[in-house]
Amino acid sequence: MENQTHAQNQRVPVIQVSGLKKQYKLGQIGGGTLTHDLQSWWARVRGKEDPNTVIGTDARLFGKTFMALNGVDLTVYKGEALGIIGRNGAGKSTLLKILSRITAPTEGEIRLRGRVASMLEVGTGFNNEMTGRENIYMNGAILGMTRAEVDSKIDQIIEFSECGDFIDTPVKRYSSGMFVKLAFSVAAHLDSEIMVMDEVLAVGDMKFQQKCLGKMSDVAGQEGRTVLYVSHNMSTIRQLCTRCVVLDQGRVIFDGDVEQAIAVYMETTDVNVVHYDLLDVSRMNASAGKRMRLETLDFVGKESSVFADTEKIRVRITWRVSEPFAGVHLKLNLHFRDSTPVGITHPVNLGAAVPGKLYTTEFEFDPSLLGEGQYFFYVDVFDGVLTQAVCLDKPVTEFAFEVTSGDLTMPEWAPGWGRIHFPPVKVLENGYDG
């Protein structure tokens, strides 16, 4: 009877989403000041270019709409650890922002039973001028906790965050890693029935990531709280989640078993796309695309992005800058189709650049060391040396490609072999005694 009651409690719905839609208008909405808004309006009246738009913005897109979520139905139960996966732009972060009440839905109904502690972006919910300790109390107050209730947990929060030496320092002086540690610790330890986690653990070190995953497992399994977790790292999804949802173009295309969800997600990789328009896609962070902006990317001379392992992958990009640069550097971050990191290319200097020109760059890289399978890469453009790089542009777009093998002596590539296909070993000596 006790087990039956426990099972019923586990099926108590704490999040119910019905017909959820979120529509955005493309282009900049508002210039931030009345003067800028009037300048933009007067330029449009005269048919001139808006002086306040971001460099390279296509004015033809203004007024058009984009459905970030397009009819999502979802029920999440008490004590579940739900993974939410999908390609960039699928609507994952938008869904979490709506559930966290950061933005409102365009249409649909949401029912939440309990308080929500969310960790969506580095620094979200923190006041930069306040110390770490003061931010802990502020977040507790937002959740409706008394000072005494926060006092009873603050030592655990500080210890878990590993920021004890800096807890009375203004958080504006924290590194991104320290921000993540404190923000996660606050979200995990303060009283809330629902934890909402976007892919913020990628900023922390590996040891702390495992510590966070363990804590989230305890929160869901032992404390009976509900965890929503978005990640591109399938190994963490496997480790934490008991159920998984796949989003694609704003819709739920799968809801169920974790392994089946990952298989569905990997099938959404499209290797038939060889041209990408990048002007209006989202960027990895707020500063990317402001001083330098990629406009297009093409796989050169291909009708699909499928390459033999003996074939060079040639890519063409177009880009502009809004200020002079002595040198612009580029690298590619390669991933297997399940988002497992594979490696990076050695940074290359694209040369000096000045405003007012459209630059075209062609480059190639060699996939011969990659095992057979589907991959994607991110383009990362930065200023300075790699160890002290300042991000200039990094679109969220996953540029998908496939590598095939022409080596008839090799069987089909097995998952347990990893992703790197090394050249044959060189036999230096071979013989026998006697």
Residue, then its C-alpha position, 0 to 999 in steps of 0.5 A: m500500500e505504501n509503495q502504491t501511494h509513493a507511485q501515485n505521488q510520483r505521477v503528480p503533474v507539476i508542469q502542464v503545458s497546452g498549445l504553447k506558442k511563442q512568436y517573435k518579430l524579426g529585426q530590431i524592435g526599438g532603438g533603446t531611446l526615443t531619439h533612435d526610434l525617431q531616427s529609424w522611423w524617419a529613415r524608413v519613411r524616406g526609404k533610407e537605410d536605418p542608421n541604428t541597425v546592426i551591421g549587415t542586417d537585412a531590412r527586408l526581414f523587418g516586420k516578418t515573424f518567426m515561431a520559436l514555439n508552435g503548439v507545444d503540449l507537455t506534462v511533467y510529473k513530480g520527481e522527474a528529471l526531464g531532458i530537453i534536446g534539439r538542434n539550435g533554434a528548435g525552441k528549447s531555451t524559449l520554452l524554459k524562459i516561458l516556464s521561468r516567467i522571463t517572457a510571456p507566451t503568445e498563445g497557450e496555457i501553462r500550469l505550474r504547481g510550485r516555485v521555480a528556480s531557474m539557471l538559464e544564462v550566466g548571471t541571470g537573476f544576479n545583481n552585479e553590484m551586490t556581493g555573492r552573499e547578498n545575491i543568495y539572500m535576494n534569490g531566497a526572497i524572490l522564492g518567498m523564503t524568510r531570512a531565517e530559512v536562507d540562513s539555515k541553508i547559506d553555509q551549504i550553498i557557499e560550501f557547494s559553490e566553492c566560492g567561499d573566499f569571494i562570497d563577500t565580493p561583488v559578483k561583477r568581479y567573478s569569472s564566468g565559472m564562479f558565476v555558474k558555480l554560485a548560481f547553480s548552488v543557489a538554485a539547487h539548495l534554495d526551496s523550490e519545487i521545480m529546477v530549470m537548467d539550461e546548458v550553463l554547466a558547459v562553462g564550469d570545469m569537468k569536476f564541478q559538472q559531475k558534482c552538479l549532475g550528482k546534485m540534480s540526481d539527488v534533487a529529483g530522486q531523493e528530494g522529489r523535486t522536478v528537474l528540467y535540463v537542456s543540454h547538447n551533451m548527450s552523455t549528461i542527458r543519459q546520466l541525469c534524465t529519466r525521460c527526454v523530449v526532442l524539439d524541432q522547429g518549435r514542436v515536440i517530435f518525440d517524448g519518451d525513453v532517453e535512448q530513443a530520444i537521442a536517436v531521434y535527435m541525431e536523425t534531425t542532422d541534415v547533410n543536404v544543406v550546403h548554403y547557410d544565411l547567417l545574418d539573422v541567426s542567433r549568436m552564442n553570446a550577447s557580444a558576438g556579431k556586433r563588431m564582426r559578423l558572418e553573413t553566409l557560409d557555403f560548402v564549395g562545389k558540393e550538392s550535399s555535405v557528404f565527403a569521402d575521407t580522402e576529400k578535402i572539405r572546402v568552405r567559403i564564408t562572407w563577413r563584415v566588420s564595424e571597426p578596423f582589425a589588425g587581424v581576425h582569427l578563425k577556428l572550427n569546433l568539431h562535434f559528432r552528431d550526438s554533440t560529443p566534442v571531437g576537437i578543434t582546428h588550428p586557428v588561422n588568421l584571416g588578415a586585417a579588415v576595415p569597415g565598409k567592405l564585404y570580405t570573402t574567405e575560402f578555407e579547407f580542412d582535412p577530414s581523413l582522421l575522422g571515422e565514418g559518420q555524421y558530424f557538425f562544426y561551429v565557426d568561432v571567430f575571435d580577436g587576439v591569441l587563442t589563450q586570451a581570445v575575445c569572441l567576435d562572432k559565433p553563430v549558433t548554427e550547426f554546420a552538418f557534414e558526413v564522412t564516408s570511407g573508401d577503404l574496403t578493408m575496413p568494416e562499418w565503423a563501430p561506435g566503441w571505436g571512438r571518432i578518430h581513425f589513425p593512420p596504420v601503425k608502421v612496423l619497424e621490426n618483425g621476426y621470431d627466435g629460432 
